[in-house]
Amino acid sequence: MTIRLTPEQERRIRAVLSRGAYESVDQVVEAALTAVEQRTVPGFAGTPEELDTLLAEGLASKELTEDEFWSSVAKQTDALLAEHETGPRS
């Protein structure tokens, strides 16, 4: 499969790579696909903005491995789902 990126998309990928969050374009694409998969999982009660915030926080953290990051996202998503089921935040 051939994918053509816009100049802006290429700039964004280079920016992610320059921050050291990933070592290759392949890793960035894999993370992006994982994020899309996470956003499309049925039953997620949060808003896209909440998920974007969670993803950005994890990606900005240099202390977590990728596995730790996704585990953290899952825990926070579960908490959001539980909160949604019991009512809004105080």
C-alpha positions, 0 to 999 in steps of 0.5 A, a space after each residue: 500500500 502506498 500512502 501519500 502524506 500532505 506536507 503538513 502531515 510530514 511536518 507533524 511526523 518529523 516533529 514527533 520524531 524530533 522529540 524522541 518519542 519514536 525512533 522511526 516513521 513506522 513506529 509513529 504510524 503504528 502508534 497512530 493506528 493504535 490510537 484510531 483503534 482505541 477511539 473506535 472501540 465500542 463502549 468508550 464513554 469519553 469524548 474524542 477530546 478526552 481521549 486526545 488528551 489522554 493520548 497526548 499526555 502519554 506521548 509527552 511522557 518520557 517516563 513510560 514505555 509504550 506498553 506502560 502508556 497503553 496500560 495507563 490509557 486503558 486504566 484512565 479510559 476505564 475510569 472515565 467509563 465508570 464515571 460516566 456510568 455513575 454520573 458526571 464529575 463533582 
